[in-house]
Amino acid sequence: MTESRYETLARTLRRQIDTQVWLPGDRLPSLRESCKQSGLSLMTVLQAYQLLESQGVIVARPQSGYYVAAGLQRPVRRQPDERLHAAEQVDVNDAIFDILKAGQDPSVVPLGSAFPDPTLFPQPRLARSLASAVRRMSPHSATANLPPGNEELRRSIARRYAQNGIEVAPDEIVITSGAMESLGLSLQAVTEPGDWVAIESPAFYGALQAIERRKLKAIAIPTDVRFGMDPDALEKALETYPIKACWLMSSFQNPLGCTMPSDNKARLVDILQRHQVALIEDDVYSELYFGSERPVPLKASAYRSEILHCSSFSKCLAPGFRVGWVAAGKYVERIERLQLMSTLSASVPVQLALADFLQKGGQQGGYDTHLRRLRRVLEQRQMAMHHAIIKEFPAQVSVSQPQGGYFLWLDLGDNVDAARVYQRALAKGVSVAPGTMFSADERFRHCLRINTSFEWGPHTARAISVLAALVAEEIRG
Ligand SMILES: Cc1ncc(COP(=O)(O)O)c(C=O)c1O
């Protein structure tokens, strides 16, 4: 499915509007000006403008031109909480487990799920790779693929780092059962129980669970919905507490969707380096960017030997295969040993299948073609849902504007209890992820995370209307 020229132009304009090149009420370039700038025909430009108009992004004023619709942007207004929050003991909310279970009910519209829409992945081609890998599997493959894992797969992953200008040798990579295992092993490699770890606030609940399991103490560092972890706050924390490791997401953070600007990335790396603190970088969403370039991870910096860069194929190629990896820097041997002492290795047939897929896909442009399509669909779906939220939710609700991934973060306002919205929405067949899942305390009780990867249609439209009505009721009290 290739994108037509008018869709590409509409997408470019929409991105300009999202990034505030054009503000609500601004007049867009006239059709004629736009033709000149883009080199496209009048008909193509008109189609692009009409598409944006049908989405409510712009409005046509007779005799005057096209204008950015009022109220399209509702960026989160709230300043992040500037205080550091230290927790001697992290107890993950029991509700998390109920919420994760509720997401498995097929009758529920799973806007609370962390999984992408499963229909977005190349299932038949993966099945062929799996069948072919199992057929060709040697009787010795179980032992040949013990940690660090299948060599071909590690080499394919190293090549993808190289394509992005990041120096990672195949020997630095350990294949794991999903990013969850690589993150857990990384945490174990750089801490002892009782140590302090700096995490984001709000943070992915998997980080909170891993910290609880290892009996670590956590410092929650203020994290901005646009710019990610605050480097100054991290520095203050490092000066105050004997922190052993920092765990963060520099791109498309879960749940906020934010990506750190390059200046902040450089500052953060400098701070970690001065304090000699290891970094666990969770980068599972970085392939899902909407712009023209993949965001650069902190792993690309000169501090890379102290950075354990964790990712997986779960969000971008093969959910359910449970294959991830860590580019572990100087910790690679420790990680291998920890894996040998725990899960032994990632499943061999699926490692071989992905090695096969990436090699064949590499020759035919298969993986990259899939990724390009995936990014485009995710961006279109996010735009549609973002627009519906702006249109239907009460004015006090603000919404994030990520440039990748598939989550929106909604601040409902202090007078709304998102945990109640969650319960009431579930009774109506819609799940959401309440803010309480993303911190060890009640700090984000007024927030929600919404998964935007599902097709925009009657089910999702109804789900958004149900949520909007419930939030309006909660606001009225
Ligand atoms: C931020 C983040 N990190 C890690 C993971 C786990 O990835 P995997 O499924 O590869 O274990 C998830 C899954 O939801 C996630 O959202």
The ligand as a Tripos MOL2 file, in Angstrom:
@<TRIPOS>MOLECULE
LIG
   16    16     1     0     0
SMALL
NO_CHARGES

@<TRIPOS>ATOM
      1 C1          8.5960    0.8680   27.7850 C.3       1 LIG1
      2 C2          8.5960   -0.6030   27.6120 C.ar      1 LIG1
      3 N1          9.7070   -1.2790   27.8320 N.ar      1 LIG1
      4 C3          9.7520   -2.6040   27.6990 C.ar      1 LIG1
      5 C4          8.6340   -3.3240   27.3380 C.ar      1 LIG1
      6 C5          8.7230   -4.8020   27.2370 C.3       1 LIG1
      7 O1          9.0610   -5.2170   25.9450 O.3       1 LIG1
      8 P1          9.0300   -6.7480   25.5370 P.3       1 LIG1
      9 O2          7.6200   -7.0860   25.2040 O.co2     1 LIG1
     10 O3          9.9490   -6.8840   24.3890 O.co2     1 LIG1
     11 O4          9.5030   -7.5500   26.7150 O.co2     1 LIG1
     12 C6          7.4360   -2.6500   27.1060 C.ar      1 LIG1
     13 C7          6.2110   -3.3740   26.7650 C.2       1 LIG1
     14 O5          5.1190   -2.8880   26.9480 O.2       1 LIG1
     15 C8          7.4220   -1.2490   27.2410 C.ar      1 LIG1
     16 O6          6.3210   -0.5240   27.0210 O.3       1 LIG1
@<TRIPOS>BOND
     1     1     2 1
     2     2     3 ar
     3     2    15 ar
     4     3     4 ar
     5     4     5 ar
     6     5     6 1
     7     5    12 ar
     8     6     7 1
     9     7     8 1
    10     8     9 2
    11     8    10 1
    12     8    11 1
    13    12    13 1
    14    12    15 ar
    15    13    14 2
    16    15    16 1
@<TRIPOS>SUBSTRUCTURE
     1 LIG1         1 GROUP 0 **** ****
